[in-house]
Amino acid sequence: MVAGREVTPKDIGDTARLKAYWTVGAGRAKWATSPTPFRTLRAHLLKYLPASYVNQVTADWFHAALGFWPGTPHKGPVPTPGAKRK
């Protein structure tokens, strides 16, 4: 259910395109190399998503893009756009 109505195939496609933009597309370059990538991505997503979902979606897409969860200690810099951390 999306905002009180049934989910349609168009909704699923729109979500997939939005995720691709922010995790592997040009949108990723807007936040992935920021000193605070989670906060930067969250600020961008707040423009498009309801506040009640934004933390969960931000964490999921952060992990999809960078290969580790936000708040997880890691060594080295955040990966450059187009690369995933191993």
N, C-alpha and C positions, 0 to 999 in steps of 0.2 A: 504494500500500500504506500502510495506517495501522496503526502499532503491530503489525506482523506479520500483518495481514489485509487482504483486498481492500477498496478504497474503495467505499462504497455511495452511492446518491443521497441518503440521509439525511445522511451525512457531509458531502457537498458543500453541502447546504442549511444544515446547522448552521454550517459555516465561513462561508458567505455572511452568515448572520444575525449571527454574532460580528463579522465585519469591518464590517458596516453599523453595528452598535452603537458600535464604537470609532472609526469614521471619520466618521460623519455623525449618529449618534444621541446619546443622553444621555451615553454613555461618552466621546465626544469632548470634552465640556465638562469632564471630570475631568482632562484632561491638556494640552489644546491651548494654554491660556494660562499654563501653568506656566513658571517661569523656565528650566527644563530639560525641555522637552516629551518628548524622546526617552527620557530616563531615567525620567520619570514613567510614560509609556506602557509601557515595558519592565517596570517594577515591577508594574503592573497585569496585564500579560499573563503574567507568570511564575506567576500564580495559576492560569492556565487551560491553559498550553501547556508542553510539555517544554522544558527549558533548551537542548537542542540545536537547536531551531527558533526560539527567541524573538528572537534578534537579527535574523535575516532577516525574520521576520514583522513585527517592530516597524518596521524600516526601510521595508518595503513599505507598511504601513498609515499610517505617518507621511507618506510621500510622497503616498499617495492622499488623505489628509485635508488636507494643507497645501499641496501643489503644488510642493514642493522637497524634496530629499533631506537627511537629517540630516547635519550637519557642513558643509553648503554655506553659504558666506558669503551673507548677504542683508541688505537694508536694511530698517529699520523693525521694528515689533513683530510678533510672531507673530499671524496673523489671528485675529479673534474667532470663536467657534464659529458655524458655519453659513456662513462665508466662506472662499474659497480665495485664496491669494496668487497674483498674476499674475506 
